[in-house]
């Protein structure tokens, strides 16, 4: 039996063949038959933490997983002993972008750095949550599928489908006047090969209805970050998904004008006026569940606007160019001085509302949304989103499921990805240590695996250090 005992820490020497190294310097190892032993496993199904697990991987596929005494390791398998370190499924996140906030409402396209960084951060499948550079996103997807570059599997969402009202931060978005404009836009991008569509803040009800009808006729799903249209109105029109938990629901604004986004902080103030257990919110949640509308949790972006929250890690900041790092730190410092910002209380409420929706049977999925004023950085944001779900009251296995199998279910890919089950693709995240059931913080990621190939996180982070904002 060929048996290599590899510690989980990245300081250990990795076994990489010359051919693998020359083909892709970021591949840490890729064995034809691999047995991961003594791992602590959260499998993504919602089941509890299991210790001393063996995962047998042949090529791209998990062929067996279970207690070490029940999984037979073939004599020709390479064995990697993880010594109790945590292993989870690769994350399946549904509100990601290949762009990042620059200045003045401008978003810079990061189609080189972000795909690799997402993979280094444990994300093996993602959906872009609206595009600023759609052809770049489509080309990234093609290049990843062809093995020309590394990154997660990518579901490309078309450019934002927005109404006619101009947004200060939306100069890169089309301004659509009529439902016919929406129909033409959806048809064009469906022909170009996008996977899904996203409505945006100033879309009207008629425009949204046209968007859903046209997209569904092309077998594409529709999500939205809404304001002019309420959640209930969107559900009535057949929308599949709503973004940002309940933080942008305009349903509770008194005397809301139809097809108009309430001015100023009206939406936030209306939500702040609701008790956590307000029956109006519970009624809305039940309605969305009945209509099979999924909700995307993006706690990472809303955390950046709340006071009393930790700054993004130094390792994440080190990826940014100096100008973006300074801009983030300056804005974070200003928010930290605010004794009682509205979004601080709303973050806590939204956490509770997302948990209520999940517990009532709703499909809660996750994303990280690297927008706002910065600080949500691929490579680090996925694990932070899981930690925030734990803070919201989810158990660790529940939080992992939201960030993996639930996303796969929404995409219709649960038979192949999203959980550590025999027969599925070998997408997983290996951490640098184990966890306890009551943990609130995940260990650092050691390496991530997609389709049986393990990727060297440290090399990817080093490659893009100080480059995010340039490419």
N, C-alpha and C positions, 0 to 999 in steps of 0.2 A: 504494500500500500504506500502510495506517495502521500506523505502527510507533512504539510507545512503549517507550523503554528505561528500565526500572525497576531500580535497584539493589536488592539483597536486604535491605539494612539497613532497619529500621523507622524510622530517622530520615529516610529519603527521603520525599518527598511522594507519597501514594498517589492513584491515579486512581479516584475514587468519584463516580458520578453522583449528582445531587440526589435522584433517585427512590430509588436504593439506600440513600442515607444516611437518608432519612426512613423507609424501610421497616425498616431494621435498622442501627443505628449501629455494629454490630460487623462488618459486612461490609466488608472491605477493597477487594475488587473482585470482579466477576462478569461476565465477558464472554461473549457468545454464541459467539465463536470465539477461542480463546486458544492461542498458541504460547509455551511456555516453552523458552528456548534456552540453550545453553552450560552446562547443568546437569550436575553430578556425580550419578549415579543409582545407588542400590541398589534393585533392583526388587521385593525381597521373595521372590523364588523361590529364593534361595540362591546365585544367580549373583554373580560378583564385581562390584566397583565399576567403573562405566563413566563415562568423562569425555566432555564435549562432546555431551551428549544433548539432543535436542529432544522435547518432549512436546506433542502437539497435542490440544486438548480442545475438544469441541463440546458446548455445553450442560452436561450432567452427566457426559459420557462421554469417556474417553480413546479417541481414534480412531486415533492413531498414536504410536509412540515408537521412537526409535532414534538412530543417529548423525546428526549435523546434515546430512551430505551425502546421506542417504537419506530424509529426511522433507521433503516439499514443503510449504512454508508458503503457504497461500492469500493472495491479495492483500488480502482484507478481514479478516485475522486481526489481533488485538491481540498484540503481541510483548512478552514480559517476559524480559529478559536477566538470568539469575541468575549469570552470570560465575563458573562453577565451584563454586557453593555446592551443598551436598548436598541431594538430594531423596529421600525414602523414601515407601513407602506410609503411609497413615494406620494407626495402631496398632489392632489388634483384641485387646483385653485381656479376660480372662475371670474375674478375681476383683476386681471393683470394688464400691464401695458409695457410696450417696448419704447416708452418715452418717459421723460422726467422733467419736472418743473424747472425752467430756467428763470427768466425775469420778464416782467411786464405782460403776464398772461401767455407767454410763449412756452411751448413744449418742445424739447429737443429729442430727436429720434436716436435711440440707443440700441439699434438693431444688431450691433456687434457684441457689446458687453452684456446687456441684460439677459439674452437667452442663456449664455454660459453661466452667469451668476445665478439665475433662477435654478438651474440644474445643480449648481454647487450648494444651493440652499435647500435641496431636497424636493424641489418641484419637478415632477416627471411628466405631468400633463397640465396644460393651462389653457384657458380661454382669455384672449385679449378682451378687455371691457370697453371697446370702442377704439378707433384708430385715428391717429393724426397723419400717419404715413402708410396708407393701406398697401401700396405695392411693395414697400419694404417688408411689411409683415407677411405678405403672401410669399415673397421670395425667401424670407427666413424659414417659413414652414417648409417650402420645397427643398431648401438646402439641408435642413435637419433631416427630413425624410430620406434624402439621397445620401446622407452620411458625409456631406461636405463640411458641415459644421456641427457643433454640439449644442444641445438644448433640449427642453421638454418637447413632447408632442404638443402641437399648437393648433387650437381652434381659433381661426381668425374671425373677428367681428368687424363688420364694415365700418366706414367712417360714421361718426355720430349723426344720427338722424334727428335734427333739431328744427324748431319752428323758425319764424322770421325775425323774432326779437333778437337784436344783437347782444352778445354777452361780452363783458370786458375781457374775459379770459378765453373767449371762443372765436378769435379771429381766424383760426385754422379750420373752422367748421362751416359747412354749407348752411345758408339761410333759406329754408324751404317755405314757400308762400302758401301752397295749396296741397290738398290730398293727391292731386295728379303729380305734383313734384315728387312727393314721397314715393308714389308708385314707380315712377321712372328711376329714381335713385335705387330703390330696392331691387328692381329688375336688373339694372346695370351691374350692381355689385354681386348679385347672385350669379350672373353670367361670368363674372371675373373669378368666382371660386371661393367666396367667403363662406364661412360655416354658419354665421348667425348675424343678428342685427341688434342695435341698441338705440332706443329712443332717448331723447335728452330733454332738458328742463322745460323748454318752451313749446314743445310739441302740443298740438291741440287734440281734442278727442277724435275728430274726424281724421286727422292725419295719423294718429295712433291706430285707429281702426283699419285704415287703408294699409298701414305698415304691417300689421299682424296678418291681415287677410292675404296680402301679396307674398309675404315671407312664408306663411304656412303653405301656400299653394306651391312653393318651391321646396318644401320640406325643410325649412330653416326655422329656428326658434328665435324668439324676440325677448329681450330684456330691456330695462329702462331705468334711468335715474330721472324721476319725474318731479314736477312741481305744478305746472299748469293743469295737469291731469292728476286726479287723486288716485290712490291705490285701488279703491273700490271701482272707480270708473275704468281703470286699466284692466282689472279682473273681468269686468263685464264685457270687455272687448277682446278677451281671449289671450291676454299676455301670458307668457310662460314664466317669467322671472322678474323680480324687482330688486334693485340694488340698494345697498347701504342700510340694511336692516329696516328700522322704522324711523330713522333719523331725518328723512326727507319727505315723510308722508304729509301731504297738505290737507288730508281729510278732516282735520279738526279745527281748521281756521273758520271762525264765525263769519257768515255772510260772504264766503269766498265767491268771487266772480268766476263763472265757468270759463275755462280755457285761458285763464290768466294766472301767472305765478304771483302769489301774494308778495307785496313789497316788503323790503327790509327784513326784519327778523320775525315776521308774523308766523311763519311755520314753526320756528323754534320756540317762540313764546307759547303758541298753542299746545305744542307737545309738552313743554315744561309745566303747563297748567293741568296736565293729566296726572292722576295718581298712577303708580305702577300697576295696580290692580283695577284700574278704571274699566268698567264694563264696556265702554265704547271701544276701547282698544281691543279687549277680548273678543268683541263682536266682529271687529275688522279681521282679526287673526283667524277666527273661525270661518269667515267668508272666503278668505284667501285659501285656506286649506280645502274648503269645499270645491273651489275653482281650480285646485291643483297648481297654484302659483308658488313657485319656489322663492325663497328670500335669500339674498347674498349678504352675509355678515362681512363687513369691512372695518372691523374695530381698529385696525392698525392706523388708518388714515384719521379717524376721529380722535384717537388718542393724542395725535400731534396738536390738536386744538384745545385740549383740556389742560388746566393747571394741575400741578402736583404729580405729573407723570414723569417717568424717567426719560432722560435724553437718549436718543439713538446711540447705540454702542459706538465706541471709538473705532472699532474695526470696520463698522459700516461707514462711518464718516471718512475713514482713511481711503475709501474707494472713490470719493468725490473729488472733483477738481477743487482747488482752494476757494474759488469764488462761490461755488454752491455750498461748500462746507461752512463758510463764513455767513452766508445768507441764512442758512438753516439755524445756526447757533444764535444769531442775532434775534430772529423771530421767536425761537423757542424761549429765549431769555425774557422777551417782552411778555409772552403769554404766562410764563411762570410767575411774573410779578402780579398778575391779576388775581385778587383775593377770591372772587366768586364769579368766574365767567359762566355764561349761560351754558356753554357746551360741556363744561365740567359735570354739571348735574345731568345733562342730557345723555352723556356717555354712560353714566351709571344706569339711567332708566332704559336706554336702548339695550344694554346688556341683559337686563331683566326681561324686556319684551322679546328679545331673540330667544331666550331660554323658554319663555312661555310658549312661543310659537312652535319651537322644537318639541317640547313636552306634550303639546296638544296634538302632535302628529304631523306637523308641517315639515316640508323638506327644506332644511337650512343648509346652505352651502357656504363656502368661504372664499375670500379673496383679500388682497392687501392694498391695491389701488395706490401706486406710487405717484401721487399728485400733490394737491395742497401747496404748501410752501416748502416741501421737501422732507427728508428724514425717513421716508419709507423706501428702503433700498433693497433691491433684489439680492438674494444671497443671505439675507438676515430676516426679511419680513415674514416669511412663512412660519417659522417657529414662533415669532412674536405673536402672530395671529392665533396660533394654538394656545399660547400662554394666556392671551386675553380671553379666549373662550373659557379656559379654566377659571379665570377670575370672575367670569360671568356666572359661574355655578355649574359648569359642565364637569363631569369627571374627566380624567385624562383620556381614557378610552373613548368616551363620547366625543371629546374635542378632536381627537385624531380621526374618528369616523366622519365628522362634519368636514374636515379638511382633506378627506381622501375618498372614501366610498360614496358619500353623498354627492360629491362633485361628479364622480364617475356615473352615478345613476342619472343625474340630470343630463349628462352628455350621451346617455345610452350606451356606455362602455363598461358597465359594471361586470360584464362577463369576462373582460380581459384585463382590467386594471382596477385599482382602488382598494384592494385588500390583499393580504398575504394568504392566498389559498392555492392549493395545488391546481394546476392547469392555467393559472393566470401568468401574465408576463412578470418577469422578475424585476419589478420596480420597487426599490426599498431605500430607506434611509438608515444608516448606521451612526449611532451617537457615540460619544467618547466615554460614556459611563451608563450606569443604570439609574432607575428612578424608583421612588416609592409611590404608593397609591395617592398620597395626599400632596404630591409635589405641585408647586406652582411655577416652576421654572425647569425647562428642558436642559439637558447637558448640551454642550457644543456638538455640532455635526462633525463627524469624522470623515465620512465619505458618503456619496449617494450612488445608487445603481439604477440604471435604466436598461431594460432588456438584457440583463445579465452582465453588462459592462459597468464596472465601478469607476467612478471619476474622482480624481484627486482634488479635493476642495482647496487645499492650501495652494496648489499650483494655480488654480483658476483665480482665487482671490489675489494672489501675487501678480498675475498677468494683468489684472484690471485695476490695481491699486493706483489711485490718483487719476484714473481715466474716465470715470463716470461723469458725463457732461460733455465729453468730446466725441465718443463713438459708441 
